[in-house]
Amino acid sequence: MSLLTIILNILLPPLAVFLKHGLGVTFLISLLLTALGWLPGVIHAFLVNGSR
């Protein structure tokens, strides 16, 4: 995982997921979790972006 990805995971989780996976279910889940609370969005972004 690059430094840019880590920074985006923390600051803008949906953007980090979008850049890695594009538009899709993963992006929508990230967007929803970030809207519900910043921390769930960050955790999801790290889990999704760190797995590949």
LOMI-898122 format. One record per residue: residue in one letter; x, y, z of N, C-alpha, C, O in turn. Coordinates in steps of 0.02 Angstrom, whole numbers, padded with zeros to 5 digits, always signed. Layout:
% residues N
AXYZXYZXYZXYZ ...
% end
This chain:
% residues 52
M+00042-00058+00000+00000+00000+00000+00045+00062+00000+00091+00067+00040 S+00031+00108-00045+00073+00167-00051+00054+00220+00001+00001+00216+00032 L+00098+00267+00010+00086+00321+00058+00024+00362+00038-00015+00382+00082 L+00015+00374-00026-00044+00411-00050-00108+00374-00033-00157+00405-00012 T-00109+00308-00041-00168+00268-00024-00183+00272+00051-00241+00277+00070 I-00132+00269+00091-00142+00274+00164-00171+00341+00183-00218+00345+00223 I-00145+00395+00154-00170+00462+00169-00243+00469+00146-00284+00496+00182 L-00258+00444+00086-00327+00448+00061-00374+00405+00102-00431+00423+00113 N-00350+00347+00125-00391+00304+00168-00412+00341+00231-00468+00332+00256 I-00368+00383+00256-00383+00419+00318-00426+00481+00304-00475+00494+00340 L-00408+00520+00254-00442+00583+00242-00507+00576+00203-00558+00605+00221 L-00506+00537+00149-00564+00529+00105-00572+00456+00086-00554+00436+00031 P-00600+00416+00131-00605+00344+00119-00641+00325+00053-00617+00281+00018 P-00698+00357+00035-00730+00336-00028-00687+00350-00089-00688+00312-00137 L-00649+00404-00088-00605+00419-00144-00550+00367-00151-00534+00346-00206 A-00522+00346-00095-00470+00294-00097-00497+00229-00125-00464+00196-00164 V-00558+00211-00104-00589+00149-00130-00605+00156-00204-00594+00110-00242 F-00629+00214-00224-00645+00226-00295-00583+00221-00339-00586+00190-00392 L-00528+00250-00317-00467+00249-00358-00439+00178-00365-00408+00162-00415 K-00451+00136-00315-00425+00068-00316-00472+00019-00352-00449-00025-00388 H-00538+00028-00342-00587-00021-00366-00637+00006-00416-00674-00033-00445 G-00641+00071-00426-00689+00100-00472-00759+00102-00441-00769+00088-00382 L-00807+00121-00484-00877+00124-00461-00903+00053-00455-00894+00012-00500 G-00936+00040-00401-00964-00027-00390-00991-00032-00320-00998+00017-00284 V-01005-00093-00301-01034-00106-00235-00985-00086-00179-01006-00058-00129 T-00921-00099-00189-00872-00082-00138-00870-00007-00125-00866+00015-00068 F-00874+00032-00179-00875+00105-00172-00937+00128-00136-00934+00172-00093 L-00995+00100-00154-01057+00120-00122-01058+00103-00047-01083+00141-00007 I-01030+00045-00030-01025+00027+00041-00981+00077+00078-00997+00098+00133 S-00925+00094+00047-00880+00142+00078-00914+00210+00087-00906+00243+00138 L-00950+00231+00037-00986+00295+00040-01038+00294+00096-01044+00342+00134 L-01075+00240+00101-01126+00234+00153-01095+00233+00223-01118+00267+00268 L-01042+00194+00231-01009+00190+00297-00979+00257+00317-00981+00276+00376 T-00951+00293+00269-00922+00359+00284-00977+00409+00302-00967+00452+00344 A-01034+00403+00269-01090+00448+00285-01118+00433+00355-01140+00479+00389 L-01116+00370+00375-01140+00352+00442-01091+00373+00496-01111+00388+00553 G-01028+00374+00479-00977+00394+00527-00909+00387+00495-00896+00340+00457 W-00865+00434+00509-00800+00435+00476-00760+00372+00491-00729+00344+00445 L-00758+00351+00553-00717+00294+00573-00737+00228+00537-00692+00192+00515 P-00801+00211+00531-00817+00150+00494-00794+00153+00421-00774+00103+00393 G-00797+00212+00391-00774+00220+00322-00699+00209+00317-00675+00179+00269 V-00662+00235+00365-00589+00226+00365-00571+00153+00375-00527+00127+00340 I-00604+00120+00421-00590+00049+00433-00605+00008+00370-00565-00035+00351 H-00661+00021+00339-00679-00015+00277-00628-00002+00222-00609-00048+00187 A-00607+00060+00214-00559+00077+00162-00493+00040+00173-00463+00014+00125 F-00469+00038+00235-00407+00001+00249-00415-00074+00236-00370-00106+00209 L-00472-00102+00256-00483-00173+00244-00487-00190+00170-00457-00239+00147 V-00522-00149+00132-00532-00163+00060-00468-00149+00021-00449-00189-00021 N-00434-00094+00035-00375-00076-00004-00313-00116+00017-00266-00122-00022 G-00313-00142+00077-00257-00181+00100-00260-00254+00079-00209-00289+00084 S-00317-00277+00056-00326-00347+00041-00299-00366-00028-00289-00425-00042 R-00286-00318-00070-00261-00334-00138-00191-00310-00148-00163-00320-00202 
% end
